[in-house]
């Protein structure tokens, strides 16, 4: 049995995030709640507060406390997975199996919320709205969110990976050509053009695009779940 290389990267990210969460948790447990936060605690608190406010605005205070920890982990996991290619690893989110699983988790949460607030009868009746003939389209619509979210994240990260591979191939060609012109023959040399051209492109395809795709996936998760919670519950 052949194990995909992405599996090892997934395990690495999971272990590192697990260790980081445990260490940060112990740090906050020992911290004086009346003292001014310092060091790594400042950006962590800012990030947690920002995510909590976003979740609260969409699902209400009652459910924000339950949902925020998951959203924080989802945010961190996807962003690290999107940008770990900067360290030479393959991005797990360029694997459809990973993005599909993340989308399935979101989809299941949406269905649970719909069942909770609509009841089983209301949930089943929604397949027949506005008229029974819409049943096939409504069934397709239930699953379209899962498919679109997984393909959006997968496609954008994979395209960035492919683009950077093409850039490195082009840089190698330019490096060989420049040295070849000097020595008068075809040669294969160190890809010295890549460190000159690639950093700015990495900043876009890995950091910027990775951040945007993380933001889109997480925001859709929060909003889609919040849409199924009645307004009176959110107050």
N, C-alpha and C positions, 0 to 999 in steps of 0.2 A: 504494500500500500504506500502510495506516494503522498506525503504531507506537504501541502502548499506552504511556501515560505511565509505567507501572510499569517499563518497560525502562530509562528514563533514571535512575530511582531505583536500580534494581539495579546499573547501571553505576557510579553515584556511590558506592554503598556498597562495591562491590567494589574500586574504586580507592582509596577512603579506608582500607579495611581492609588492602589490600595495602601502601600506603605506611606505615601504622602498624606493621604486622608487620616490615617491613624496618627501620624506624627503631628499633624496640624490639630487634630482633636485633643491630643494630650497637651499641646502647647496652650490651647484656649482654656482647657480645664485648669491649668496651673496659673493662668494669667489673672491679675487683679482686675475685677470688673469695673473698679472705680478709677483705675490708672489709664492714662492715654496710651492707645495701641502704638506699637513700634515695629519696625522691620517688616517682615513678611506679613504680619497680621493686618497691616493697613490695606494693601491691595486685596487681600482675601476678604476682609470685611466689606470693602467697597463693592467687590464682585457679588458677594452674597446678598448684600442689601439691594443692589440693582436687579438681580434676578428675582428676589422676593417681591419687590414692588411690581415687576412685570407680571409675575404669576398672580399676585393678589388682585391686580387690576382686571385680570381676565377670568379668574375662577372664584374670587371672593376670599375674604379673610379666613373663613371656616376651613377651606380646603387648601389654602396656600401653604400652611405649615406641613401638610402631608406631601404635597406635590413638589415643593421647592428642593428638597434633598435630591430627588430623582432628576429634576431639571439641571441642577448643578453638576451632578455626575455626568449626565448626558452632554452638557455643554463642554465640560473638560475633556471627556473621552473623544468626542467627535473632533474638537479643535486639535488635540494632540495627534489624533490619527491623521488628520488632514495635513499637518505640518511636519510630521516626523520624517518626511522625505528629505528635509533639510539636513538631516544627520546621515543620509545615505541609505535609509531603510525604505522599503516599499510601504506606501500608505494603505492601511487596511480598508479605508473607505473607497479605494479604487477597486475593491472586490465587491461584486454585487451581492454575494452571500452576506457580507457584513451590513451593508446599507439596507438590504431587504429585512434582515432580522431587526434592526433598529426601527424600521418602518412598521413591522409587524407588532412590536411592543406598543408603539404609539396607537396603531389601529385597534388593538385589543383594549387599550385604555379608553379609547373613544366609545367602543361598543359597550363597555362596562358602564360608563357614565350614561349613555343613552338608555340602557336597560334600567338603571337605577332610577332615573327621573321620568321616563316614559312608561315604565312597567313593561312586562312581557307583551301584553296585548297591544299597547301603543307602539312598541318597537316593531312588532310584526305588521301592524297596520300601516306603518310608514312605508313599507314596500309597495303598498297599493295606492299611494297618494301621487298625484291628485286624482287619478283614475286607475282602475285595476290593470288596464292595458300597459301601464308604465312599469309593471313588475320586472320585466327583463332589464330595463334601463336602470331601475332603482337598485337591483342586485349588482349590476356592473358598477353603479355609482358608489356602492358601499366599499368596494374593493379598489376603486380608482385612486383613492387617497393614498393607500398603502403602496400601490405601484408607482404613482407619480413621485412621491417623496423619496422612495428608494432610488429610482432612476435619475432623479434630479441630482442628488448628492453623488451617486456613483458616476454619472456622466461628466459632471463638472470636474471632479477630482481626477478621474481617468484621463480626461482631455488635457488637463494641466500636466499630468505625468508624461503623456505622449509628446506634448509640445516641448517639454524640457529635454526629452530624449532626442528629439529632432534638433534642438538647439545645440546640444553637445556633439551630435554627429556633424553638424555644420561647422562648429568650432574646430573639430578635429580635422575636417577637410581643409579649412582655411589655414590651420597651423601647418599641415603637411605641404600645402601649396606654397606658402610663403618661404619655408625652408627649402623646398624643392626649387624655387626660382633662384635662390642664392647659390645652391650647390650644383644646379644644372641637371638634376636627376630626380626621379620620384623617390620620396623617402617617407617613413612613418616616424613621427617624432612625438614628444610629449605635447599634450593638448594645452598649450600655453594661452590660447585665446579664450578658453572657457572661464578662467578666473576673472577675465576682463569684461566679458559680455554677460555671463550668467547671473551674477548677484542681483542686478536690478530685476531681471525676469523672475528669479526665485522669489523676490519680494512681492511680486504680483501674483504669480501662479500658486505659490505655496502659502505665504502669509496672508496677503489681502484676500485672495479667492478662498483660502481655507477658512478665514474668519467670516466672510460673507456667507459661505455655504453652511457654516455652523449656525450662524445667526438665523438664516432662513429655516433650517430644519427645526431648530429649537422653538422659534417663534410660531411656526405652523403647529407644532405639537401643543403649545400652550393655548393658542387661539382656537384650534379645532376642538380641544377638550372643553375650553371655556364656553364655546358656542352652545354646547348641549346642557349647560347648567342654567337653570332658570334665574332671571335677574333678581328675584326676591331672595334667592339663596345667596347670591353674591354680596348682598348688602351687609 
